[in-house]
Amino acid sequence: GGAIAAYTAVHGGEFQTESFGVFFCSLYLGCALMTRERDGWTWPILAGAALFLATFIKEPFAAACALSGLVLCRSLRDFLRIIIVPLAVGGALFFLALLTFGVFDGYMGYLDFMTSARTQRFGSPVSRAVLTEMVAYNLWHFSPLLALFLLFVWLRLLMRGLRTKTGSVKDWLIFIGFLLSLTALSY
C-alpha cells in the first residue's frame, strides 16, 4: 500500500489529490476490515464516511474503494456491509455536500465535461486498459521491484480467473479493476 501511495504521489505531483485520496481509501479499508470483524452498523457507516471523503477529493476513488472492499468480501452479508452500505452512505453524504454548498448543478456540468474531455483526449478507460506500455514503462522506472510484484499479482488474478471454466465474477471484477486502476495512474 505504501509503495502504491508513493507511486501516486510521484505521478500526481506533491500535494495533489491522489496522495490524499490514497489516505482516505486506506481509512475505508481499515473500517471495512473492522466491519467484517464486528457486528453493528458503526463500522459500515464510518467506512461510508471515509468513502465520501475519498470521493469528495476525486470521484474515481469511489470505484477504487469499492473494488478494494470487494477483495474483503466472503459472503453476501460482507458484500452488503462492506460495499453496499458504505456506497449508499458515501453517496448520500456526497450529494448532500453538493446541495449544501449550492454547487450541484455546476458539478453535474463539470462531470459531463470532464468525462467527455478525458474520453476524447485519452480514449475510453477500457481501450486504455489494453495499452499497457505506458503503465509498464512508468512502473518500471519508478520501482522495478514494485513493477514485478504488481505483474505477479496481475498474473495471479488472471490465472485464478482462468482456473475455473468461467472464473468467479468477483475474481474478474478484481482483475478488471486492478488493470483499470494501474492504467488510470499512468495518464
LINKAQUI-V711733 format. One record per residue. N is the residue number from 1. RES is the residue in three letters. PSI is psi in radians with two decimals (* if undefined). Layout:
n:N res:RES psi:PSI
n:N res:RES psi:PSI
This chain:
n:1 res:GLY psi:-0.74
n:2 res:GLY psi:-0.66
n:3 res:ALA psi:-0.69
n:4 res:ILE psi:-0.70
n:5 res:ALA psi:-0.73
n:6 res:ALA psi:-0.69
n:7 res:TYR psi:-0.76
n:8 res:THR psi:-0.62
n:9 res:ALA psi:-0.70
n:10 res:VAL psi:-0.80
n:11 res:HIS psi:-0.44
n:12 res:GLY psi:-0.33
n:13 res:GLY psi:2.81
n:14 res:GLU psi:2.46
n:15 res:PHE psi:0.54
n:16 res:GLN psi:2.94
n:17 res:THR psi:-0.54
n:18 res:GLU psi:-0.73
n:19 res:SER psi:-0.71
n:20 res:PHE psi:-0.64
n:21 res:GLY psi:-0.66
n:22 res:VAL psi:-0.66
n:23 res:PHE psi:-0.85
n:24 res:PHE psi:-0.53
n:25 res:CYS psi:-0.69
n:26 res:SER psi:-0.67
n:27 res:LEU psi:-0.73
n:28 res:TYR psi:-0.82
n:29 res:LEU psi:-0.67
n:30 res:GLY psi:-0.77
n:31 res:CYS psi:-0.65
n:32 res:ALA psi:-0.69
n:33 res:LEU psi:-0.73
n:34 res:MET psi:-0.59
n:35 res:THR psi:-0.72
n:36 res:ARG psi:-0.51
n:37 res:GLU psi:-0.43
n:38 res:ARG psi:2.62
n:39 res:ASP psi:3.02
n:40 res:GLY psi:3.07
n:41 res:TRP psi:0.02
n:42 res:THR psi:-0.88
n:43 res:TRP psi:-0.71
n:44 res:PRO psi:-0.63
n:45 res:ILE psi:-0.71
n:46 res:LEU psi:-0.64
n:47 res:ALA psi:-0.68
n:48 res:GLY psi:-0.67
n:49 res:ALA psi:-0.71
n:50 res:ALA psi:-0.69
n:51 res:LEU psi:-0.70
n:52 res:PHE psi:-0.82
n:53 res:LEU psi:-0.71
n:54 res:ALA psi:-0.75
n:55 res:THR psi:-0.61
n:56 res:PHE psi:-0.49
n:57 res:ILE psi:-0.81
n:58 res:LYS psi:2.21
n:59 res:GLU psi:-0.70
n:60 res:PRO psi:-0.25
n:61 res:PHE psi:-0.37
n:62 res:ALA psi:-0.78
n:63 res:ALA psi:-0.69
n:64 res:ALA psi:-0.76
n:65 res:CYS psi:-0.83
n:66 res:ALA psi:-0.76
n:67 res:LEU psi:-0.61
n:68 res:SER psi:-0.72
n:69 res:GLY psi:-0.54
n:70 res:LEU psi:-0.57
n:71 res:VAL psi:-0.55
n:72 res:LEU psi:-0.25
n:73 res:CYS psi:2.25
n:74 res:ARG psi:-0.20
n:75 res:SER psi:3.01
n:76 res:LEU psi:-0.65
n:77 res:ARG psi:-0.78
n:78 res:ASP psi:-0.75
n:79 res:PHE psi:-0.78
n:80 res:LEU psi:-0.77
n:81 res:ARG psi:-0.45
n:82 res:ILE psi:-0.54
n:83 res:ILE psi:-1.05
n:84 res:ILE psi:-0.90
n:85 res:VAL psi:-0.84
n:86 res:PRO psi:-0.68
n:87 res:LEU psi:-0.71
n:88 res:ALA psi:-0.81
n:89 res:VAL psi:-0.84
n:90 res:GLY psi:-0.74
n:91 res:GLY psi:-0.74
n:92 res:ALA psi:-0.77
n:93 res:LEU psi:-0.67
n:94 res:PHE psi:-0.90
n:95 res:PHE psi:-0.55
n:96 res:LEU psi:-0.72
n:97 res:ALA psi:-0.74
n:98 res:LEU psi:-0.75
n:99 res:LEU psi:-0.70
n:100 res:THR psi:-0.74
n:101 res:PHE psi:-0.06
n:102 res:GLY psi:0.51
n:103 res:VAL psi:0.25
n:104 res:PHE psi:-0.90
n:105 res:ASP psi:-0.77
n:106 res:GLY psi:-0.67
n:107 res:TYR psi:-0.73
n:108 res:MET psi:-0.69
n:109 res:GLY psi:-0.74
n:110 res:TYR psi:-0.78
n:111 res:LEU psi:-0.73
n:112 res:ASP psi:-0.78
n:113 res:PHE psi:-0.83
n:114 res:MET psi:-0.66
n:115 res:THR psi:-0.81
n:116 res:SER psi:-0.65
n:117 res:ALA psi:-0.76
n:118 res:ARG psi:-0.73
n:119 res:THR psi:-0.70
n:120 res:GLN psi:-0.66
n:121 res:ARG psi:-0.80
n:122 res:PHE psi:-0.16
n:123 res:GLY psi:2.99
n:124 res:SER psi:2.71
n:125 res:PRO psi:-0.60
n:126 res:VAL psi:-0.75
n:127 res:SER psi:-0.59
n:128 res:ARG psi:-0.52
n:129 res:ALA psi:-0.49
n:130 res:VAL psi:-0.17
n:131 res:LEU psi:1.44
n:132 res:THR psi:-0.01
n:133 res:GLU psi:-0.78
n:134 res:MET psi:-0.70
n:135 res:VAL psi:-0.87
n:136 res:ALA psi:-0.77
n:137 res:TYR psi:-0.88
n:138 res:ASN psi:-0.77
n:139 res:LEU psi:-0.77
n:140 res:TRP psi:-0.71
n:141 res:HIS psi:-0.42
n:142 res:PHE psi:-0.89
n:143 res:SER psi:1.91
n:144 res:PRO psi:-0.63
n:145 res:LEU psi:-0.78
n:146 res:LEU psi:-0.72
n:147 res:ALA psi:-0.77
n:148 res:LEU psi:-0.69
n:149 res:PHE psi:-0.82
n:150 res:LEU psi:-0.60
n:151 res:LEU psi:-0.74
n:152 res:PHE psi:-0.81
n:153 res:VAL psi:-0.79
n:154 res:TRP psi:-0.82
n:155 res:LEU psi:-0.66
n:156 res:ARG psi:-0.78
n:157 res:LEU psi:-0.72
n:158 res:LEU psi:-0.83
n:159 res:MET psi:-0.65
n:160 res:ARG psi:-0.69
n:161 res:GLY psi:-0.58
n:162 res:LEU psi:-0.32
n:163 res:ARG psi:-0.74
n:164 res:THR psi:2.85
n:165 res:LYS psi:-0.70
n:166 res:THR psi:-0.32
n:167 res:GLY psi:2.60
n:168 res:SER psi:2.66
n:169 res:VAL psi:-0.70
n:170 res:LYS psi:-0.79
n:171 res:ASP psi:-0.75
n:172 res:TRP psi:-0.68
n:173 res:LEU psi:-0.72
n:174 res:ILE psi:-0.77
n:175 res:PHE psi:-0.84
n:176 res:ILE psi:-0.75
n:177 res:GLY psi:-0.71
n:178 res:PHE psi:-0.80
n:179 res:LEU psi:-0.78
n:180 res:LEU psi:-0.66
n:181 res:SER psi:-0.67
n:182 res:LEU psi:-0.69
n:183 res:THR psi:-0.74
n:184 res:ALA psi:-0.57
n:185 res:LEU psi:-0.37
n:186 res:SER psi:-0.12
n:187 res:TYR psi:*
